[in-house]
Amino acid sequence: MLKNITFSVEEEVIAKARAEAKAQGKTLNDMFREWIKTFAETEERRKHIMTAFELLKDMDLSGPKMTREEMNERR
């Protein structure tokens, strides 16, 4: 279910935001819904990232040691 919320923003900012949304083929309402969804999921994404780091922390991802010449070699 969608709920309405009200914000107060300067008219100039709203006009610029509407123009940007229109340039992207969207409405300001569409853009706000996308932003607030991303904002609301910030903590969840952070937890997923931290879990991934925790899983990777003990892995040896260094690979074989290469010389500078080997790293810059064109194949």
N, C-alpha and C positions, 0 to 999 in steps of 0.2 A: 504494500500500500504506500502510495506517495503522500508525503506531508508537505505542506507549505511552510516556508520560513521566510522571515523578512530581515533584510540587511539595509543599513543606511550607508550610501556611498555617494561621493560627489558626482554630479551630473556629467562632468567632463570625463571622468573615469568610466562611467557606465557607457557613454557614447563610444569611447575608444574600445572598450571591451566588446561591445556589440559589433563594431566594425571588424574587429579581429575574428570574432566568432563567424561572422558572415563570410569573411575571406576564406575560412576553413570549411565553409558549407554547413555550418551548425548554428544553433541558436545560443544565446547567452545562457539560457537555462540548461541546454545540453552540456555546455562547457563547465558550468558550475557543478552539475551532477557528476561529471567525470572527476573534477578536482576534489570534491568532497569525499567521493568513494576512495580515491587514492589517499587522501589525508587520513581517512578513518582506518585504512589498512596499514598505515605506517608501522605500527608496533608489531603487527603480525609478520610483515616482511622482514623487519629487523630480527625477530626471533628465528625465522627461517635462515637468514644469513648467518646468524651466530651458531645455529645448529650445524650448518655446512662447515663453518670454520672449525668447530669442535671436532667434527668427523675427519677433517683434513690435517689437523694439527700434528699428528704423529706420523703422517705419511712422508716418505722421502720423495719429494717432487723435483729434486735438483737435477736429476739425469746425469749423464756423463759430463765430466769437466772438459771444456773445449778451450783451445787457445783463441786469442783474438783473431788470428788469421782464419781459423776454422769457422768462427762465428760469422765472419764477413765474406766467406767464400761464396761465390755465385755458382749456382748449379744449373 
